[in-house]
Structures are given as structure tokens and as C-alpha cells.
Amino acid sequence: MAASQSPPATMPNYIRFLFGGLAGMGATCFVQPLDLIKNRMQLSGEGGKAKEHKTSLHAIKSVIRNEGISGLYVGLSAGLLRQASYTTVRMGVYSTLFEKFSGDGGKPPGFFMKAGIGMAAGAVGAFVGTPAEISLIRMTADGRLPEAERRGYKNVFDALIRITKEEGIVTLWRGCLPTVGRAMVVNAAQLASYSQAKQLLMSTGYFKDNIMCHFASSMISGLITTAASMPVDIAKTRIQNMKMINGVPEYRGAMDVLIKVVKNEGFFSLWKGFTPYYARLGPHTVLTFIFLEQMNQSYRLYVLKDTSRGGGGL
């Protein structure tokens, strides 16, 4: 009688979380300047003031002229911590749930299930990553303020400590609801559209599960995600950067931000900074998924000795 075969080895959950975080951190090292420009443009025109930056190029020139080349990398420590917390959790949760809800023979779940998984992963990751997110927003916005009004955080840990001491620990989760809302939109769009685009591209017969397929899928995913998430992102950015004026917050909530932006700056201002946002989100999506897929492939091939599939399970 033949011995029963043992079930194939699977990737441990902690490896999924680790690879997700490392992929996001690697991508951030390349796109941090674009994140800074996106934040500066979203804050431009705030409070009824004239727009500081008319185009992305104008914003880049302004930062370099006033703060030097290194000014483009202000807030990098916060960006890395954000990825280490937010992306580690969201990618780990998504990969785990994706495999859990896959059918027999590794058949991927349907599009709406992918979107639901993405929303759940984004919500959990965003809650964990909000303190790093608020530090990132403030650090990247600091250079646009007059010298006397700057917060002057030295790094993300200095930001977290000072925010806690000066404004209370609850402030670290200011804007948590729009952050979670944005993350749910981003992840539902990004993770589901990436999986779906990859599936559709491979079904054409012109693509195999390789780096070119991952690149094309990521660019499609980045465009869809940018269009869907920008209004929520601008609300999140302004809430997290706002100051108290005579003890009263500038905005009452995300909806108040959106109403004021449309009223004072025009409807299409909800997509202000679209170019740097996509320029940041597109490459970040591409690099994150490419790094993640390559790490997953390598782990399956060299650790699990699994040669049955090339992809990383997304």
C-alpha cells in the first residue's frame, strides 16, 4: 500500500507579513520625493490662500530652491516606518486571506471577494500605520511653513514622542477614520485590480507569470487606484496636518474638508496633485508588487522547493 502523501509545505504567515513590509519599504526609498510633492500640492491653497504650487514641476523646483536636494527626502524615516507598519500588515493579511479563500487547485477568488479581502486588509493596516502616517504628513509639510511655525521634527521617533507629549497620544490617531477609509478604497482598488489585471493579462496568452506581467498589472492597478482614492486622500492629508485655531480645529471631519475644498477651490481640486500622486503610487505599486512577487517566488523555489507555480500568490 502506497504511503499517503504529506500536504505541500506552505509559506508561514510571518513570512508573508515580513515580505509585505520589506517590499513596501524598498519601494518607498525610490518614491519618497513624489510623496512629499503630492502632500505639498494637496496642502497648496489651504485656508483660502493663493495656491503655492501650480504644477508638480513648480513644486519640485520650489523645494530644491528653498530646501536643497535633500529636502525631497524629508520624512523618509516616517515613510519607512509607515511601510513597516501599514504595508507589513495589509500585505500580510491580504496574502493570508487570498490563500484562505482560494479554491481547489489554487483557483483564485472572484473579483468581489478580492475587493472585500483588500478592504479588510487595508482597514487593519491603516489603523496600525496611522501614527507613522500623521508623522509623515507633518514632516513633509513642514518646509512650506514660515520658520517660526515649523514643527521641526528630527525624525519619525522624535515626531511620535513630541506629538504624544505636546498633544496627547490620541492625536497619533487623528484622521484615523479617513485614513482607514482611504486605505479600504486603495486596497480594494489596488490589490483586487492588480490580481484581476494579472489574471486577465495571463489569459490572453501573451503574458506569463513573470516580471513583465507584474509590471503591466501594477501600472493598470496604479491608475485605477489613483482615480478612486484621491478625494479621500486629500481629506486625510488636510485633517492630519491641521492645527488648532483658538482651540478650534480647522476641519470637523473628512466631509467638512471635501465640502470646503469644492466650495473654495473647485470640484476638480479633489484630484489636485493627480500627477505626483500617480507618479508616486504607480511606481510604488509596481515596485512593491515586483519586490513582493520576487521574494515570494524565491521563497517557494529555494525554501519550499515548490516549482509548480511561478507567481507569488497574488
C-alpha positions in Angstrom: 0.0 0.0 0.0 1.5 3.4 -1.1 2.3 5.8 1.7 -0.1 8.8 1.8 1.4 12.0 0.5 2.0 14.8 3.1 0.3 18.1 2.2 2.6 20.6 0.4 4.5 23.0 2.5 3.1 26.5 2.7 4.6 29.9 3.4 4.3 30.8 7.1 2.2 33.8 7.9 5.1 35.7 9.5 7.0 35.4 6.2 4.0 36.9 4.3 4.0 39.9 6.7 7.8 40.3 6.6 7.9 40.2 2.8 5.0 42.7 2.5 6.8 45.2 4.7 10.1 44.8 3.0 8.6 45.2 -0.4 6.8 48.5 0.7 10.0 49.9 2.4 12.1 49.1 -0.7 9.6 50.9 -3.0 9.4 53.9 -0.6 13.2 54.5 -0.9 12.6 55.3 -4.6 9.3 57.3 -4.4 9.7 59.4 -1.2 10.3 62.6 -3.2 7.0 62.1 -5.0 5.1 61.5 -1.8 6.5 64.9 -0.5 5.4 66.7 -3.6 2.0 65.1 -3.5 1.5 66.3 0.1 2.7 69.8 -0.6 0.3 70.1 -3.6 -2.6 68.8 -1.6 -2.0 71.4 1.1 -1.5 74.2 -1.5 -4.4 76.6 -1.4 -5.5 75.6 2.0 -7.3 78.1 4.2 -8.3 80.3 1.2 -4.7 81.2 0.5 -3.4 81.5 -3.1 -2.1 78.3 -4.5 1.6 77.9 -3.7 2.2 75.4 -6.5 0.5 75.4 -9.8 2.2 72.3 -11.2 4.3 69.4 -9.9 7.4 70.8 -11.6 6.9 74.1 -9.9 6.6 72.3 -6.5 9.8 70.3 -7.2 11.7 73.5 -8.2 10.5 75.3 -5.1 11.6 72.5 -2.7 15.0 72.3 -4.3 15.5 76.1 -4.3 14.4 76.6 -0.7 15.4 73.3 1.0 18.0 71.7 -1.3 18.0 68.3 -2.9 17.9 66.6 0.5 14.6 68.5 1.1 12.9 66.0 -1.3 13.7 63.2 1.2 12.4 65.0 4.3 10.2 62.5 6.2 11.9 59.4 4.8 12.1 57.8 8.2 8.3 58.3 8.7 7.7 56.8 5.2 9.8 53.7 6.1 8.0 53.3 9.4 4.7 53.7 7.7 5.6 50.9 5.3 7.0 48.7 8.1 3.6 49.0 9.9 0.9 49.7 7.4 2.2 47.7 4.4 3.5 44.8 6.5 0.1 44.3 8.0 -2.0 44.9 4.9 0.0 42.8 2.5 0.3 40.0 5.1 -3.4 40.0 5.8 -4.2 40.1 2.1 -1.9 37.3 1.1 -3.2 35.1 4.0 -6.8 35.7 3.2 -6.2 35.4 -0.5 -4.8 31.9 0.0 -7.5 31.0 2.5 -10.3 31.9 0.1 -8.7 30.4 -3.0 -10.5 27.4 -4.4 -9.2 23.8 -5.1 -6.0 23.7 -7.1 -5.1 27.3 -6.1 -8.0 28.8 -8.1 -8.1 32.5 -7.1 -11.2 34.0 -5.5 -13.5 36.2 -7.6 -13.1 39.9 -8.1 -15.6 41.0 -5.4 -14.1 38.6 -2.9 -10.6 40.1 -3.8 -12.0 43.6 -3.2 -13.5 42.6 0.1 -10.3 41.0 1.2 -8.4 44.1 0.1 -10.7 46.4 2.1 -10.3 44.3 5.3 -6.5 44.2 4.9 -6.4 47.9 4.3 -8.6 48.8 7.3 -6.4 46.8 9.7 -3.2 48.0 8.2 -4.3 51.7 8.2 -5.2 51.6 11.9 -1.8 50.2 12.8 0.0 52.6 10.5 -1.8 55.9 11.3 0.8 57.2 13.8 3.5 56.9 11.2 1.2 58.4 8.6 0.5 61.5 10.6 4.2 61.9 11.3 4.9 61.6 7.5 2.3 64.2 6.6 3.6 66.7 9.2 7.3 66.2 8.3 6.7 66.6 4.5 4.6 69.7 5.1 7.0 71.4 7.4 9.2 73.1 4.8 6.3 75.1 3.3 5.7 76.9 6.6 7.4 80.1 7.9 10.5 79.3 10.1 8.6 80.3 13.3 5.7 78.0 12.6 7.6 74.8 11.7 7.4 71.8 14.0 11.0 70.8 13.3 10.7 67.1 14.0 14.2 65.5 13.7 12.9 62.0 12.7 9.8 59.9 13.0 10.6 58.8 16.5 11.1 62.4 17.6 7.7 63.2 15.9 5.9 60.4 17.7 7.4 61.3 21.1 6.7 65.1 20.7 3.1 64.6 19.4 2.4 62.3 22.4 3.9 64.8 24.9 2.6 68.0 23.4 -0.8 67.0 22.0 -1.7 63.7 23.7 -1.4 60.1 22.5 -4.9 60.2 20.9 -3.5 62.7 18.4 -1.4 59.9 16.9 -4.7 58.6 15.5 -6.1 61.9 14.4 -7.7 61.4 11.0 -7.9 57.6 11.6 -11.3 57.3 10.0 -10.4 59.0 6.7 -7.1 57.1 6.8 -8.9 53.8 7.2 -11.5 54.9 4.6 -8.7 55.8 2.1 -6.9 52.5 2.8 -10.1 50.5 2.2 -10.6 52.3 -1.1 -6.9 52.0 -2.1 -6.7 48.3 -1.2 -10.0 47.3 -2.7 -8.9 49.1 -5.9 -5.1 48.3 -5.8 -5.0 44.7 -4.6 -8.1 43.5 -6.4 -7.3 45.3 -9.6 -3.7 44.0 -9.6 -4.9 40.4 -9.1 -7.6 40.8 -11.7 -5.3 42.6 -14.3 -2.7 39.9 -13.8 -5.3 37.2 -14.3 -6.6 38.8 -17.5 -3.2 39.5 -19.0 -2.2 35.9 -18.4 -5.4 34.7 -20.0 -4.5 36.4 -23.3 -1.7 34.1 -23.9 0.8 36.9 -24.4 1.9 37.1 -20.8 3.4 34.6 -18.5 3.7 34.9 -14.7 6.9 36.9 -14.9 8.3 40.4 -14.1 6.8 41.9 -17.3 3.3 40.7 -16.4 3.8 42.0 -12.8 4.9 45.4 -14.3 1.9 45.8 -16.6 -0.6 44.6 -13.9 0.9 47.1 -11.5 0.6 50.1 -13.9 -3.1 49.3 -14.6 -3.7 48.9 -10.8 -1.9 52.2 -10.0 -4.1 54.2 -12.5 -7.4 52.7 -11.2 -6.3 53.2 -7.6 -5.2 56.9 -8.1 -8.5 57.9 -9.6 -10.6 56.1 -6.9 -8.7 57.2 -3.8 -7.6 60.9 -4.4 -10.6 62.7 -2.8 -10.3 60.6 0.3 -6.6 61.1 0.4 -6.8 64.9 0.2 -9.3 64.9 3.2 -6.9 62.7 5.2 -3.9 64.8 4.4 -5.5 68.1 5.5 -7.0 66.7 8.6 -3.7 65.2 9.7 -1.8 68.4 9.0 -4.4 70.8 10.6 -3.7 73.0 13.6 -6.0 74.2 16.3 -7.0 77.8 15.9 -8.1 79.4 19.2 -8.8 75.9 20.5 -11.0 75.0 17.5 -9.8 72.5 14.8 -9.7 73.8 11.2 -11.9 70.9 10.0 -14.7 69.0 11.7 -14.1 65.8 9.7 -13.5 64.4 6.2 -16.8 65.6 4.8 -16.1 69.1 6.0 -12.8 69.0 4.2 -14.4 67.9 0.9 -17.1 70.5 1.1 -14.7 73.3 1.8 -12.3 72.2 -1.0 -15.1 72.0 -3.6 -16.6 75.3 -2.4 -13.3 77.3 -2.2 -11.1 75.6 -4.7 -13.4 73.9 -7.2 -14.6 70.3 -7.7 -11.5 69.1 -9.6 -9.3 70.3 -6.7 -10.3 66.9 -5.2 -7.8 65.5 -7.7 -5.2 68.2 -7.0 -1.8 66.6 -7.3 -3.0 63.8 -9.5 0.2 63.7 -11.5 2.6 63.4 -8.5 0.1 61.1 -6.8 0.0 58.7 -9.7 3.8 59.2 -10.3 4.2 58.2 -6.7 1.5 55.5 -6.5 2.2 54.0 -9.9 5.9 53.2 -9.4 5.3 52.4 -5.7 2.7 49.9 -6.7 5.0 48.5 -9.5 8.0 48.2 -7.2 6.1 46.9 -4.2 4.4 44.1 -6.2 7.6 43.3 -8.2 9.6 43.1 -5.0 6.9 41.0 -3.3 6.4 38.6 -6.2 10.2 38.1 -6.5 10.6 37.4 -2.7 7.6 35.0 -2.8 8.9 33.2 -5.8 12.4 32.8 -4.3 10.9 31.5 -1.0 8.7 29.0 -2.8 11.6 27.9 -5.0 14.5 27.8 -2.7 12.9 27.2 0.7 9.7 25.2 -0.1 11.3 23.6 -3.2 8.0 24.3 -4.9 8.4 24.5 -8.7 4.7 24.0 -9.5 3.9 27.7 -9.9 5.9 30.8 -10.8 3.9 33.5 -9.2 3.9 34.8 -5.6 0.2 34.0 -4.9 -1.4 37.3 -5.7 
